[in-house]
Structures are given as C-alpha cells and as structure tokens.
Amino acid sequence: MSGKVITDGGELLRVRALLRAAGRRLVFTNGCFDILHVGHVRYLQAARELGDALLVAINSDRSVRLLKGAGRPVLNEAERAEMLAALASVDFVTVFDEESPRRLIAEVLPDVLVKGGDYALDEIHGREEVEAAGGRVLALPFVEGVSTTGIIERIVANKKA
C-alpha cells in the first residue's frame, strides 16, 4: 500500500501539524469511493486545486454497509484507499469507521472542507467546526449522470441482457 495512506491517528495529526507549520493549506473531503469513476476523479482534482494538500477520508467497510446497505462496498477499504492514494491529486488517504466523519474533521481542522454538490452546505458534517476555526466549507459541482449506484445498476442490467 502507498505511503500516502495513513492508518495511525497520531501520524495523521503529525502530518497536519507539519502542513500547518509550513503554511500549507489542507483540503479535506470524505466519502465511500466504492467504485472509482470519472465523477470522483474530476471532483478530487477540483478539491486539490483549493489548497496545497488533499486528504481523503474514506468510510470503512463497516460504515459503508451501514450507509449503503448489503452488498456494499464492492471494493474493500484497503483497495479503495490504495486506488485513491495512486491519484496525483490525492496527497493523503485515511479510513474512518464512524458513519459521520465529524470527529475526524474536528481533530484535523482542515483549512478547506469540501463535499460534492449533491450536499447542501448545512448537510456537510464538520462544517460548524471548520468554520469556527476560520476555515472554508464548499460544495463542489456534482458530475451529472455518474455515480457508483448507477454503475452497479448498469452492470446488473447488462448481466441480465
């Protein structure tokens, strides 16, 4: 697995402190990223452009099942983390086990917190903590017609055909 994948919470906070000391702006986003697709890639590229380093926090397999239901995730957390870490736009990846990333966001306190445009600002977990610390919270444009659920539905439909 890539050295960009941070599995230790203490290491994550050390990386954050080093970025802050160097005056570098940390962008944080989170999600399941179950099947990586062009919508994810475009979104992560746009997120990275908002700062000097991008941290992607992915839901653990357990939390994906809680959020998405049986049969998900399609790819396990180690595979998802490795694929995301391989992207040029992603500087760091970590896995969180809760349904909400709020605790992790409150610990890391990124300079910029982003989610996809399918979220209203008041629905973004961690918004209050980031804004209270002087950070920005943004919803980036959603890539229409591209989703993991849609990909799965097309695969199932093609299998039946």
ZIUR-V990541 format. One record per run of one state. SS is the DSSP state (h for helix, s for strand, l for the rest). FROM is the first residue (numbers start at 1). LEN is the number of residues. If there is no record, write none. Layout:
SS,FROM,LEN  SS,FROM,LEN
This chain:
l,1,4  s,5,1  l,6,3  h,9,13  l,22,4  s,26,6  l,32,6  h,38,11  l,49,4  s,53,7  l,60,1  h,61,8  l,69,8  h,77,9  l,86,6  s,92,5  l,97,5  h,102,7  l,109,3  s,112,5  l,117,4  h,121,3  l,124,3  h,127,6  l,133,3  s,136,5  l,141,7  h,148,13  l,161,1
